[in-house]
Amino acid sequence: MSPSPDPFPPDSTAPRPGLVTLVEPRARGARLRLAGELDLDAAPALAASATALPPVGEVHVDLRAVTFLDSAGLHALLALHDALVKRGCPVQLVGPQPGVLRLLDFAAARGWLLRPVHCPERPEWAVAPPQRSGPG
């Protein structure tokens, strides 16, 4: 089996333990790519990355390469989301892995973070609510 591909291009910071961020400006906003572990140690790096985002436009937070998320990381994502929404920037989390989705579900944050804000023209971004299992 071949090693998994580097989540960022060769000219960016290579993934390592902890959190690696990359801001990619776009015509109408930006993509914030995250890789590694989003935990207590990494939360300040996420906050610092937010300052590099353009002041207006859609922001896609790419979580495909996030390997771990704890409550401090979730708090950082919620703070990022709130700060961007207050600036008038629609926010969309992209590609959360199953472990990340489990924490979002446990914290009842899936609908809050995985539903675009102020983007009714992009219904394909909406993520279905978690399926409830068992009686009830």
C-alpha positions in Angstrom: 0.0 0.0 0.0 1.4 3.4 -1.0 1.6 6.2 1.6 -1.2 8.7 1.7 -0.7 11.8 -0.4 0.5 15.0 1.1 -2.6 17.1 1.8 -0.8 20.3 0.7 1.2 21.1 -2.4 5.0 20.7 -2.1 5.5 24.5 -1.7 3.5 24.7 1.5 4.3 23.6 5.0 4.4 19.8 5.1 2.0 18.1 7.5 3.5 17.2 10.9 2.1 16.4 14.3 -0.1 19.2 15.4 -2.1 21.4 13.1 -0.9 22.8 9.7 -2.9 25.5 8.1 -2.9 27.0 4.6 -4.9 29.9 3.4 -5.8 29.9 -0.3 -7.3 33.2 -1.5 -10.1 32.7 -4.1 -11.9 35.1 -6.3 -14.9 35.4 -3.9 -13.3 34.5 -0.6 -10.8 31.9 0.6 -10.3 28.3 1.5 -8.7 27.5 4.8 -7.1 24.1 4.6 -6.3 22.2 7.8 -4.2 19.1 8.4 -3.3 17.2 11.5 -4.7 17.4 15.0 -7.0 20.2 16.0 -6.7 20.2 19.8 -5.8 22.4 22.7 -2.2 23.0 21.4 -3.5 23.8 17.9 -6.4 26.1 18.7 -4.2 29.3 18.7 -2.9 28.4 15.2 -6.4 28.2 13.9 -7.2 31.6 15.4 -4.0 33.0 13.8 -5.0 31.6 10.4 -8.4 33.4 10.7 -6.6 36.7 10.6 -5.1 35.9 7.2 -8.5 35.3 5.7 -9.8 38.0 3.4 -12.3 40.4 5.0 -15.3 39.4 2.8 -16.4 36.5 0.7 -17.2 32.8 1.2 -14.8 30.8 3.4 -14.5 27.1 3.0 -12.8 25.4 6.0 -11.3 22.2 4.5 -11.2 19.4 7.2 -10.4 16.5 4.9 -6.9 16.1 6.4 -7.8 16.7 10.1 -7.0 13.5 11.9 -8.1 14.4 15.4 -10.5 16.9 16.9 -11.1 17.4 20.7 -13.3 19.8 22.6 -10.8 22.6 22.5 -10.5 22.2 18.7 -14.3 22.2 18.4 -14.4 25.4 20.5 -11.8 26.9 18.1 -14.0 26.0 15.1 -17.0 27.5 16.7 -15.1 30.7 17.5 -13.8 30.9 13.9 -17.3 30.3 12.6 -18.8 33.0 14.8 -16.0 35.5 14.0 -16.5 35.0 10.2 -20.3 35.2 10.3 -20.0 38.5 12.3 -17.8 39.8 9.5 -20.5 38.8 7.0 -18.6 35.9 5.5 -20.5 32.7 4.7 -18.7 29.7 6.2 -18.8 26.1 5.1 -16.9 23.2 6.6 -15.8 20.7 3.9 -14.9 17.0 4.2 -15.0 16.2 7.9 -13.8 12.7 8.6 -16.0 10.2 10.6 -14.2 10.9 13.9 -14.8 14.7 13.5 -18.4 14.1 12.6 -18.8 12.0 15.8 -17.7 14.9 17.9 -19.8 17.3 16.0 -22.8 15.0 16.6 -22.0 14.5 20.3 -21.8 18.3 20.8 -24.9 18.9 18.7 -22.8 21.1 16.5 -23.2 19.3 13.1 -26.2 21.5 12.0 -24.5 24.6 13.3 -21.2 24.1 11.5 -22.0 22.0 8.5 -24.9 24.2 7.2 -23.9 27.2 5.1 -24.8 30.6 6.4 -26.3 33.1 4.0 -25.9 30.8 1.0 -29.4 29.7 -0.1 -28.1 29.6 -3.6 -25.9 26.7 -2.7 -28.3 24.0 -1.3 -25.9 21.2 -2.3 -23.6 22.3 0.6 -26.2 21.3 3.2 -25.4 18.2 5.2 -28.1 15.9 6.4 -28.7 15.8 10.2 -27.3 12.8 12.0 -29.4 9.6 11.9 -30.8 8.7 15.4 -30.4 5.1 16.3 -32.4 3.1 18.9 -35.8 3.9 20.4 -37.0 7.3 20.8 
